[in-house]
Amino acid sequence: MRHVTPSGREAFFPASELIVSKTDTKGRLTYANRLFCDIAGYREAELIGQPHNIIRHPDMPRAVFKLLWDAVQQGREIFAYVKNMTRTGDHYWVFAHVTPSFDGTGRTVGYHSNRRAPDRAVLEGAIIPLYADILRTERSHANGKDALSAGCHALSDFVASRKASYDELMFSLQSAA
Ligand SMILES: Cc1cc2nc3c(=O)[nH]c(=O)nc-3n(C[C@H](O)[C@H](O)[C@H](O)COP(=O)(O)O)c2cc1C
């Protein structure tokens, strides 16, 4: 991952547009659309072959990425709110749909993500406080494994408190908005 300091400035993209990327099975970028490049501040050639965590923001809880990877590696799609970081340290929030891409025999050949602009009320009312809480939990553990496990518990406790599955909850938050 590149070492960029978060600026605290937020970048936005139009609600009518999608940020698209594809990766190989290791999570290395194989495609990024124009909007991905424009908002993140990279040329496509600089992105191809790079790990997708090139746009990882340090405020993102690790538990969310574990959930994402567990889902796609098991052949399932997943929805997630993600705070991403641009080349200069600015951030932009997305509501992402991440899915495996299969070949004709059903083998996973890579992954694909479409992202749209999240609803502001959902972000501020639910996701930002939730992620801050999970991050605090993760950071209270010195050991990486304990941190991830505690973060995953905090995330699943939140989902359980809403009496839904993670997928139902994430999708219903966005579509109810
Ligand atoms: C198709 C696909 C899309 C992804 N999109 C993002 C993204 O927008 N932002 C992000 O930080 N990580 C994204 N990830 C997850 C990264 O691969 C990575 O797990 C994450 O940035 C955390 O970094 P780390 O695994 O090195 O801790 C995506 C992964 C896949 C397979």
Ligand as a Chemical Component Dictionary entry (heavy atoms), coordinates in Angstrom:
data_LIG
# 
_chem_comp.id                   LIG 
_chem_comp.type                 NON-POLYMER 
_chem_comp.pdbx_formal_charge   0 
_chem_comp.three_letter_code    LIG 
# 
loop_
_chem_comp_atom.comp_id 
_chem_comp_atom.atom_id 
_chem_comp_atom.alt_atom_id 
_chem_comp_atom.type_symbol 
_chem_comp_atom.charge 
_chem_comp_atom.model_Cartn_x 
_chem_comp_atom.model_Cartn_y 
_chem_comp_atom.model_Cartn_z 
_chem_comp_atom.pdbx_ordinal 
LIG C1  C1  C 0 -13.461 -6.727 -6.903 1  
LIG C2  C2  C 0 -12.871 -6.123 -5.655 2  
LIG C3  C3  C 0 -13.088 -4.791 -5.373 3  
LIG C4  C4  C 0 -12.515 -4.199 -4.239 4  
LIG N1  N1  N 0 -12.757 -2.873 -4.021 5  
LIG C5  C5  C 0 -12.118 -2.262 -2.994 6  
LIG C6  C6  C 0 -12.252 -0.860 -2.791 7  
LIG O1  O1  O 0 -12.977 -0.158 -3.502 8  
LIG N2  N2  N 0 -11.545 -0.305 -1.773 9  
LIG C7  C7  C 0 -10.752 -1.026 -0.942 10 
LIG O2  O2  O 0 -10.125 -0.454 -0.042 11 
LIG N3  N3  N 0 -10.642 -2.364 -1.087 12 
LIG C8  C8  C 0 -11.296 -2.986 -2.087 13 
LIG N4  N4  N 0 -11.168 -4.337 -2.240 14 
LIG C9  C9  C 0 -10.473 -5.103 -1.182 15 
LIG C10 C10 C 0 -8.981  -5.066 -1.325 16 
LIG O3  O3  O 0 -8.591  -6.153 -2.151 17 
LIG C11 C11 C 0 -8.287  -5.216 0.046  18 
LIG O4  O4  O 0 -8.677  -6.414 0.676  19 
LIG C12 C12 C 0 -8.606  -4.038 1.006  20 
LIG O5  O5  O 0 -8.254  -2.811 0.419  21 
LIG C13 C13 C 0 -7.886  -4.166 2.352  22 
LIG O6  O6  O 0 -6.531  -4.242 2.162  23 
LIG P1  P1  P 0 -5.721  -5.432 2.786  24 
LIG O7  O7  O 0 -6.444  -6.698 2.333  25 
LIG O8  O8  O 0 -4.359  -5.311 2.259  26 
LIG O9  O9  O 0 -5.813  -5.248 4.265  27 
LIG C14 C14 C 0 -11.731 -4.970 -3.357 28 
LIG C15 C15 C 0 -11.518 -6.325 -3.636 29 
LIG C16 C16 C 0 -12.089 -6.903 -4.759 30 
LIG C17 C17 C 0 -11.854 -8.366 -5.043 31 
# 
loop_
_chem_comp_bond.comp_id 
_chem_comp_bond.atom_id_1 
_chem_comp_bond.atom_id_2 
_chem_comp_bond.value_order 
_chem_comp_bond.pdbx_ordinal 
LIG C1  C2  SING 1  
LIG C2  C3  SING 2  
LIG C2  C16 DOUB 3  
LIG C3  C4  DOUB 4  
LIG C4  N1  SING 5  
LIG C4  C14 SING 6  
LIG N1  C5  DOUB 7  
LIG C5  C6  SING 8  
LIG C5  C8  SING 9  
LIG C6  O1  DOUB 10 
LIG C6  N2  SING 11 
LIG N2  C7  SING 12 
LIG C7  O2  DOUB 13 
LIG C7  N3  SING 14 
LIG N3  C8  DOUB 15 
LIG C8  N4  SING 16 
LIG N4  C9  SING 17 
LIG N4  C14 SING 18 
LIG C9  C10 SING 19 
LIG C10 O3  SING 20 
LIG C10 C11 SING 21 
LIG C11 O4  SING 22 
LIG C11 C12 SING 23 
LIG C12 O5  SING 24 
LIG C12 C13 SING 25 
LIG C13 O6  SING 26 
LIG O6  P1  SING 27 
LIG P1  O7  DOUB 28 
LIG P1  O8  SING 29 
LIG P1  O9  SING 30 
LIG C14 C15 DOUB 31 
LIG C15 C16 SING 32 
LIG C16 C17 SING 33 
# 
